[in-house]
Amino acid sequence: MIIAVLFLNYINFWRSRAMQLTMENPKNTKSDNLSFSRNHPFQAKVLKNINLNGTGSSKETRHIELSLKGSGLSYVPGDALGIVPANDPELVATLLEEMGWDEETAVLINKQSETLMLKEALTTYFEITLLTKKILQQAAAFTENEELQTLVLVENATQLKEYCYGRDLLDMLRDFGPWKASAQEIVSLLRKMTPRLYSIASSITANPDEVHLTIGAVRYTANERDRNGVCSVLCAERVQEGDTLPVFVQPNKHFYMPESPETDIIMVGPGTGIAPFRSFIQERAVTEATGQSWLFFGDQHAASDFLYQNELEKYQQDGVLTRIDTAFSRDSDQKVYVQHKMLENSKELFEWFENGAYFYVCGDKERMAKDVNEALICVIEKEGALDREAAEAYLKDMQKQGRYQRDVY
């Protein structure tokens, strides 16, 4: 019941904020394509929210369909959708209890002297799941805790950075009390909630007045506490069909389809990295593009983690998707990833490059994208009979031409 009330307050906050901004600027009407933005999000109704993963999967990937009807918002394949999330009401309740704060205390939230009740501010306005060096340094003024006073010393910058990683506001308040600070003084240390951006997983040409997302729920344990992704778990656990989410379109000028429908495309999108390529494929199906398309997809298990399998196989049967190569890393003794599948098909890949194909990669920045980049260089080196330096130059030339594009995070 408490969670439902908090979520209703969250929705009402954004509705009232939208009405306020519209009154401030009469030009901001629903028919105006510029009226909804990062600072003035559209309340998009949730049409569908399902788990794409099958029984036995260690993952939870949500397919979410949102209505854009009446918003005037539009997008092209490659763009992202921003969601302005709300914090976990249970985490907010724990913070209030830990500090003995009155949830109905009015607090200033910005330099314009706007105020919100403390619970609402912690739920909808402030970032409470991330710590920064600046927050800890400023918080040191509100406690005599010797451990914190030592931690924020200049010579301990490395330890301070390590402490921030994987910890949040609740950790700080528990670790370094007792505190001689009001709720206002503590929230004044916090940053405004930042929207979360997700690659759009649909074509508006194929799905008028709709936008689809592919969101992996982030859950992990760190420093003896269970942690949840702010937006991903909101979508996985607390947003039901019929609810609304505050959204805006974020154009991506660096990730786009070829101008010519005759151009071949190669897409590497393991896990939720499939999202923009679902958009690409839908768009090419509707526009009846004649260029070939090749998808590399990977995840843990074929039986439970082959996202959009039926859709993709149908596109292949219909000739929209020329080829699919999959890598399921936990289905064999040796872990096989998308870059391994690329190397297995190096001859064909290089032929596609030579014929002018565009190459796209979407997904994990730290490991996958680096491994794919290395595999690309190896393919070019081997099949082009080039040395390492020349292969890297070949790839850089593809980038300059806009034929090697990355959407990594």
N, C-alpha and C positions, 0 to 999 in steps of 0.2 A: 504493500500500500504506500509506504514512504517513498519507494523508488518511483512508483507511478506518479505521485504528487510532484516529486522533484523533476521528473521528465516533462510533466505538464507545465511546470513553471519555466523550464528551459524553452519549450515551444512558445509559450506566451511572451517570454522576454524578447525572442527574435521577431515575433509578430508585431509587438508594440514598437520595437526598434525600427522595423520596416515602415510602419505607419508614420513614425516620427520623422524619418528621413524623407518620406514622400511629401509630408506636409511642409518640411523645410525647403524642398525643391519641387514645386508643382510639375516641373517637366519630367520628373521621375514617375512615369506611368508604366503600366505593364506592357503597353504597346511599344515602348521605347527600348530598343535592344541594348542600350547602355545603362538602363536603370538598375539592373542587378549586377553587383560586383563583389569584390572581396569585402568591402566595407558595408555592403548592402546586399546580403545574400538572398536568394530566392528560396522560399519554403517549398521544396519539392516533395511531393507525395510518394511514398514507397509503394510501388505496385507489386514487387516480388522480392523476396529475400530468402534464398535457399542455400543450403550447404552443398557444394559441388563434390566434396570428397565422399567416398564410399565407406562402408563398414570396415573397421580395422585400421583406418588411416590415423596417423599421428598428427595430421593437419586438419584445420578447418578453414576452408576457402569459401567465402560468401559471394554468390552472384546476386547483385542488387540491381533492380530496375526502378528508375525514378521517372516521374512525370515532369516534363517541362512545360506542360500546357499552360498558356497564358503568361509565360515568362518573357517571351521574345528572345530567349537565349538560343544560340546556335553554336555549332562546333564542327570541326573537320577531323578526319582520322589523324591521330597523333597528338591531339590536344589532351589536356588533363581537366579533371573536375576537382574543385576545391570543396571540402566539407569543413564547416566550422563546428567542431565537436563540443561535447560537454564532458566534464570529468565524472568519474565513477562516484555515484552518490554514497557508496559505502566508504570510500576513501575520504570523502568530504566529512562524513559523519565521524569517522575516526579522528580526523584532525581537530574537529570542534571539541570532541570529548577529551582528547589528549591535552589541549590547552585550556579547557574549561571556558571556552568562548560562548557568548550568547549568539545564536544563529541569526537573531533579528537586529543585531547591531548594524547601524548604517556605516558604510565605509566609502571613502572616496576611491574611485577607480582610475581616474585620469586627471590631467592638468586642466580639463574643462570643468572640473568640480562636479562631475556626474557622480551620483552615489547609487549603491545597491545594498540590499541586505547582505550580511556576511555570507550566509549559506549560498545565496544566489551568485555572489561574486566568486566564491571558490568553485562553484559548479560550472558557471557559464563564461566567466570572464578571464580568470587567471590561470596561468600554466603552473600546476602544482606537482607534476610528475618528473620535472627536470631540475637539476641543480647546476649552477654556474659558479665559477670562482668569485665573480662579483657579488653574488647573493651571499656567499659565505663570508666574504670580506666585510660586507656591510652589516651582516648579522652579528659579527663579533662585538659590535658596539652595544648589543643588548644582552650580553651575558658575560659573566666573569669566568666561565668555564676555561680552564687552563689548556685543555687539549685543543680547543678551537683557536685560542689565542696563539698557540704554537703553530697550528696548521696553516694559518693565514700569513705567517711570516714569509718574506720574499724568498728566503733560502729554501723554503719548503714547497715551492711551486709545483714540483713533480708530485709530491704526496697529496697536495690539494686537488690536483687534476684527477688523481687516482680515486680520491674519495668521492668526487662528483659523479664519476662513471657508475651508472646503474643505481644511483640513489635519488631520493626525492625529498620534498619538503618535510614529510613526516619523519624520515630518517634524521634529518638535521635537527628538528625540534626535539626528538627523543634523545639524540646523542649528546647534545651540547647545552642542555638546560642546567640549572633553572633559568628561565627567561624573565627579564625585567622590561617587557615590551607589550604594548597593546596590540590588539588584532590589527588596527590600522597601520601601526609601525611595521608589523610583519608582512602584511599584504603589499605594502609600499615597496618591498624588496622584489616583488614578483613581476614577471613579464606578462604581457597580455597573451592570451591563448592564440597560438598560430594555427591557421587552417592547415589541414592535411590534404595533400594533392595526390590524386590517383589517376593513372592513365585510363582514358575512356575506352571501354570495351565494346563499343557499338558504333554503327554508322547511322547518322540522323536521316540519311537518305533511305535506309532500310527500315528505320524505326522512327517515323515522324513524331515529334513532341516527346521523345524519350531519350534517356541516357542510361547506359548500363556500366556497372563497375565490377571488378574482380578483386576482392579484398581478402587477404590472408590474415586471420586473427592472430595477433601477437600475444603470446603468453609465455612467461618464463619465471624462473626463481633466481633471485640475486640477493645476497646479504641476508639470507634466512627469511625472506619475504616473497610471496607470490606477486608478480608484476603483470600488468595488462597494458597493451597498447591503448592509448586514450581513444582514438577514433575506431580502430579495427574491432575492438571488443564492444564498443558502443553499438556498432553495426551488427556484430555477431550475437549479442545477448539482449540488448535493450531496445532495439528498433524493430517494430513489427510492421507488417503490411498495413497500410492505412495511416501510419504515422508520417511525419514530415521531417526532412533534414534541411538545414540551411546550406545552400550550395551556390557556386559560381563557376563559370568557365574560365580556365587558364590556358590561353593559346600557347602552343609550343612551336616556335618558328624553326627549331632545330631538328624536328622529327616529323617528316611529312612524306606523303606518297609521291612517286614520280608524276610529272605532268602528263606524260604520255601513257595511255592505258595499254600500249603495246610493250612497254618496258617490263622486263623480268624482275622479280623481287625474291630475295632470300631473307627469311625471318627466323631469328633465333630467340625464343622466348620461353625458357623453362619456368615452371611454377606460375606465379601470378604475372610473370613477364609475358604471358600469352595475351594479356588484355588488349594492347593496342593492335595486335595482329588479328584479333577477332574483328576489330573495327576495320582494318585494311581489307580483310577477306570479304566481309559483308558489303563494303563499298564496291569492291571489284565485281562481286556477284550481281549487284543491282545495275552497275554501269556496263556490265558485260565486257569487261576488260579482256583483251586478247593475249596479254603478256602472260608468261608462265609464272608460277609462284611455288616456292619451296619452303616448307616449315620444318624447323628443328624444335622439338618440344621434349622436355625432360622433367622428371620428378622422382619420387621414391618408388612407388609401386604402380604397375600398370592397372591392376585390378581396382585400386581405390583412389588413385591420384591422377588419372588421365583426364584433365579438365576439358570439358566441352567435347569429349570423344565422339559422341554420336553426331554432333554438328559438323565437326571437322571431317569425319569420314564421309558424311553426306556431301559436303563440298567437294571432296576428292572424287566421289562417284559422279558428281555433276560436271566435273572438269574445271571447277573454279579454282581448286587447289590442286596443282600438278603433282606434288609429292610431299609426303610426310615422313620424317625420320625421327624416331623416338629413342630416348635413353632413360631407362628406369633404374636408378642407381642401387636400389636395395633388392632387385630381383635376381641378382647373380652374385657369385663369390667375389668377383672383382667389380668395384664400383665403376659404372659407365656413365659418363656425362655427355652433354651436347657437344662439347669440343672434341670428344673422342669420335663421335659420329661424323663430325666435319672432316676429321683427318682420314676416316675410312672412305670418305667420298671426295677426296681431294681433287682427283682428276676432273670430275663433273663440276665441282665448285669452281675450279679455275676456268673451265670452259664458259661457265655462266658469266664470270667476271669479264672475260675477254669479249663476250658478246654484249657487254654494257649493263649487266644486272646491278640493281641496287642491293646493298647488304645492310640489314638492320639487326640490332641486338637490344633486348629490353630485359631488365632484371637486376640482380645483385651486382653492385658496383665493386665490392671488395674482392670477390673471388671469381665468380662466373665470368664477368665482363673481361677481366684481365686474362683469364684462361682462354676465352674465345678470341681475344685479340692476338694472343701468342699463337693459337692454332691457325689463325688467318695468315700470319707471317710465315708459318711453316708450310702451309698449303702453297702460297705464292712462291716461296723459295724453292720448294720441290718441283712443282709443276711448271714453273716459269724458268727453271734452271738458272736461278739468280742467287747471288750471295745475300747474306743477311741485310746488309745496308741497302742493296737495291730492292729487296722485298719490302723493307720498311718504307722506302721512297714510293713504291708502287701503291702501297696502302694509303700513304699520305696524299697521294694524287687522287685516289678514290674519294678521300674525305673532302678535298678541295672542290671536287666536282659534285659534292653532295650525295655521293653514291655509297658512303659508309657512314651510317648514322646510329647514334647510341642514345637510349633513354634509360639511364641507369641510376640506381639509388641505394 
